[in-house]
Amino acid sequence: MDVLFLAHRVPFPPDRGDKIRSFHVLRHLAARARVHLIAFADDPRDLTPPSEFREMLGECVVIERTKPRWRAGVEALASGRPLSLAAFDDARVHAAVTRILGERTIDRVYAFSGQMAQYLPQGVPAVMDFVDADSAKFAAFAEDARGVSRWMYRREARLLGAYERAVTRRVAASLFVSAEEAALVPGARALENGIDTGFFDPAADFMPVIGQGRLIVFTGQMDYKPNVDAVVAFAREVLPRVRERHPDARFAIVGRAPVREVRALAGEAVIVTGEVPDVRGWLAAADVVVAPLALARGIQNKVLEAMAMARPVVASPAAAEGIDHAGTIRVAGVATMNAAVTALLDDSAGARALGDAARARVRARYGWDACLAPLDALMGFDAPARVAA
């Protein structure tokens, strides 16, 4: 069986939320079929995937995404389409899809992220993995925006909502990362994220972070607005109250591409690392991991990773939603997060026990093999044996 996999971002290295999910889905499919990848790259380092990634695939077409945002905006307004689609509309990808369909017998298509639905060919059974309901995300952005930004966010939410429903009606299956997300689009279903508990293991071989004192850690892509808003709010509203009781506590913001607003937080009490080669060292060093997001879609990989590393986690209701944690993390809003973090810093034995329970929960509930098992029926695989390229 031959599968065409379309991705809005090349699924390697699996070092951020969407790429982690797409990588594991791709690996699952490649163990059962011959998979041909067409993907965008928004980082020049991703234009030449490493050999271990290429070996999983038949064809691998990676196209640098270069369209400027202003041009995408003009195209979206002129065509009446969502900006998200115009930004990813590229003649080179259309040509690559047409070529592969002409040269090979493609049995199934798997499209990852809603922006790639515009490349779905007619007449080939397709599975659409939206991951998150982007229409709901932009609707939430609109609530906090003003003026032209609010109008643009509302327009995007409305157009994407209609688009998500239309795509769902024409594909074999539409997938979202959680039941809560899937419930927003009639006819969709959930395919949850998993976690590699062998890699994210406090006993694994990684470089430890030492000499930073008592740490409260946040991990994430730091040019993503919900992450930016979360760390700014925590640093300004929660951290000072925590340090009243624990003056040695420091807040480490760990993740690539920190925007100016995040970099400005750096100081005696706040560490801004930028991109790190391995997030596990920072997670292992954390006394508490926080996920204080006001807006979060689907299942947060950052929370699962911290749980797998046996760290005590304090998450906002939005960040905890969709995670079947069975009480092994603490859930607190901005008003009560200070008390939740302080309580864990006060009780190191209790924090350690909570972290151990969180790891046990992740191992029992969120292995990738179990999470992705429903794909076999959706993709029409008859046997789990790998098809030789």
N, C-alpha and C positions, 0 to 999 in steps of 0.2 A: 504494500500500500504506500502511496506517495501523498504526503501532506504538505501544503503550502502554509507557512507560518508568517504572518504579517505583524510587525511590531513597531510601535511608535518610537522605541528606543532600543538599540541593540542589547540583547539580554546578557551582556557580559561586560565587565565583571559584575557579579551579583552583589553590589555594594550600596544599593538604595532600595526603598520599598518596592517600586514597580519592577525594577530589574531583578530583584530577588524572586518575585512571583513568576515573571516571564521566564527566567532561567530554569526554575524547577519544572514549570509546565513543559518547556521545550525539551528538557532532559527526559521527562516522563514520556513524551510523544516519540522522541528519538529512540527510545528503547523498544518501541513497538512498530515503528514505521520509518520509511525514508523521508526525512524532513528537509524541505528547502526553505531557507529563510530570506525574507526581504525586510530590511529594517533601516530606520533612520539612525544617525549618530549626531548627537549635539555636542560631543566632545571629540576633538581630533584624535585623541588617544584610542578611541573606540573604532576608528576606521579600519584597523587591521586586527581583527580578533585573534587571540593566541591559538596555537595549534590544537590544544586540548579541546577548545570550543569548536573549531572547524571540523575536527574528527567526528563530531556527533552528527554532522550535516551532510546532505547531498550538495546542493548549491548554497552559497552564502553571498548575498548581495547587500552591501552596507552603503548607504547613501548619506552624505553629509547634509544636514538640514541647515540651509543658509538663508532662507527667506526672512527678511527683516520684518519686525512686528508691524511697522507702519504700513508696509505693503499688504500684509495679511489683513489688516484692518480695512484698508481701501477695498480689497477684493471682497471681504465679508459684507461690507455695506452695499457695494455695487450689485452683489449677487443675491442678497437676502439670506445668506448662509450664516451659521455660527462662526465666530472668529476662530474657535478651536479647529474647525474643519479647514478653513481657508489657510491657516498656518501650516497645516500638514498636507495640503494639496500640492503635489509635485509631479510634473510630467515624467520625470525619470522613473518614479515608482510605478506609475501607470504603465510605462513601457516595459519595465521589468516583469510586472505581473502578466502582461500580454505575451511576452516572449516565453516565459516559463510555461504558461498554459498551452502555447503553441508547440513547444518542444517536448513536453512531458504529459503523461496522463495523470492529472491530479485528482485524487479520490476525495479529499477533504480539504477544507480551508479552516485554519484557526487564526482569527484576528484578535490581536491583543491591544486593548484600549480603544475607546470609541472613535478616536480620530482616524483609525485604520479601516473603519467600516465602509468608507467611500471607495475602497479598493476591492471590495468583495465582488467576485465575478458572478455572472448569472449562470445558473445551471449546475453549479457544484455545491454539494451540501456544505454548510458552514456553521461553525460554532463561533459566536461573538462573545469575547471576554471583555466586558466593559470595565471590570475591576470595581470602580466606584461609579455612583450616579453623579456625574459631573453637573447635571442640571441642578441638582439639590445643592451642590457646593457653591455654584454661582448665585443661586437664590440666597444662600446664607451670606455670601460676600455683599450682596446688594443691601441687606439689612443694615450693614455697618458703613456703607458708602454714602456719598453725597454728590449732587450735581451730575456731571456727565458720566462719572464712574458708576454711579448708581444706575443710570439709564442703560449703560453698556452691560453691566452685570445682569440686570433684569432681562434685557434682550437676549443675552447668551443663555440664561436659564430657560427662558420660554422656548427658544429655537432648539436647544439641545434636548429639552424634554420631549418635544414632538419628534425629534430625530431618533432618540432612544426607543420610543414606542414603535416608530415605523420600522426600524431595523429589527427589533424583536419579532415583529410579525412576519418577516421574510427569511429568517434564518432557522436552522434546525434547533438551536438552543442559544439562549442569552444568559450569561453568567455574571454574577456579582460576588464580591468578596465576603459578604455576610447576608444573613436572612433579612436584616434591617434594610440594607441597600436594595436587595432584590424585590422587597415589598413595594418599592417606589415605582417599579416598572411592571405593569401587568404582563404575565406570562414568563417572567424571568425566574431564575433559580440561583441558589447560592452555591459557590465552590470556594470553600474557606482557604485562607493561607495556612501554611504549615511552618515549621521551623526545623532547621538542621541541628538537632540536639547533640550530634557528634562534634560539629564545629563549634557551636555555642555551648561550651562545656567548661566550667571553671577548672577542670583537671586537664584540659587540652594544652597543647604546646603553643604558647604565644608570648610575646614580649610584655612583661608586666609594667604598669605605670607606678612609679614609686616617688616618694618625696613630695607629694602634693598635699599632704595633710588630710583632714576629714573632708570628704567629697560628696556633693550632691550633683548627680550627672544627668544631663539631657543629651540625647543623640538624635541626629536628623539632618536632612538637607537644609542648609541655613540661608538659602535664598527663596524658600517656599513660605509664603505669607503666613499660613497657620502656625508654622514652627517659629517664625520670627515673632509673631504676636505673643506666642506662648512664653518664650524665654524672656522677652522684654517685660511682660507682666510679672513673671516669677521674680526676676531680678529686682524689680522696683517695688513690688507689693508684698512678696512673701519672704524673700531672702533676708531683708533687714530685720524682720520679726524673728526669724529663726536664729539669726546671729545675736540677738539680745540674750538668748539662753546659751548659745554655742558660738562664741566669738571667733573660734577657729574654723568654722564651717566655710567652705568655698563652693561656688557653683561653677561647674565645668560644662561649657557648651561645646559639644563635640560633633563636628560635621563640616562638610565642604561648603565652599562658596558663601561664607558669612557676609551678609550685606552690611552697609555702613552702620545702620541702626544697631546691629548685633555687635560689630567690632567696637562701637562706642561704649559698650557695657564693660569692656575689659578693664580690670583694675585689681586692687588688692583682694577683693572678695569674689571676683568673677574671672574665670579663665575662658578664653575663646581660642580653641585649638586650630580652627580651620580643618582642612582635610587631614586625616590620619591614615596610616597604612593598615591598621587593624583596630577596630573599635573595641575588641574584646579586652584589651589591656585596661582601657578606661572603665568599662563596665565592671571588670573584676575589682578595680580599685574603689568603686563607689560604695559609700556607706548607705546611700539611698539613691535610687533612680527615679526621676520624676518625668511625667508626661502631662503637663498642665495645659493641654490644648483646649481652647474654647470651641474650635471647629475641627472635627476629625471625621473622615469618611472611611467606612469599612473597618477592617481589622488592622490595628497598628503593629507593624513588624517590630518597631522599637520596643514595644511592651513585651512581645513574645521573646525577643532576644534577651532582654534584661531578666525575664523570668527563667529562661533557659540557663542563664549564667548564675542562677541562684541568688539574685539580688532582690532585696525588698523594694517593692515598687509602689509609688503613690501616683495614681492617675486620675485625671479629671473624669467626670461621667462620660464626656464625649469620647475620650481616648479609650475608656474601658468598655464602651458599648460594643457588642458583637463578640467579645472575648469571653469564653466560658471558663472563667478563672476560679470558680467555686470558692470564692472568698480568700484566695491566696495572694491577692494584691489589695492595697488600701485605695478606696475611691473617695476623692475629696474635691470639692470646688475651690475656687480661689479663696473664699472666706474661711475655709476650714483646712486648707492645705498646710498652713503653718503648723497647726496642731498635729496633723498627721505626720509630717516630716520630723518635727521635734520629738514626738513620742518614739519614733524609731531610732533617732539619734540618742535618746535617753536610755534605750533598752537594747543594747547590742545583742544580747542573747535572743531576745524576742525577734529582733530584725533578722538574725541569722536563721532562726527557725522558720520565719515567714518566707525567706528566700529559698530555703530547702524545699518547702512545701510548693512554692511556685514552680521550681524546676520539675518536681515530681508530677505536677499537674500538666505541664507542657509535654513531658515525655509520654504521658498516658493519653493525651487528647489531641496533640497537634503535630504528629509525625507527617512528613510530606507524602509518604506512600499512602497513608490512610486518607488524607485530605484529597488527593488527586485520583483516587480509585474510581470515582464516578465518571471520569473522562473516558475510560475504556469503552463503556456502552455508548456514550454520546458521540464518540469518534468512530464507532463501528469496528473496533479492533476485535478480532476473533481469538487471538492468542497473545500472550505477553512476550513471546520470543522476539528478539531483535531481527529486523529485516536488514540483510547486508546491503551496503551501498554498492 
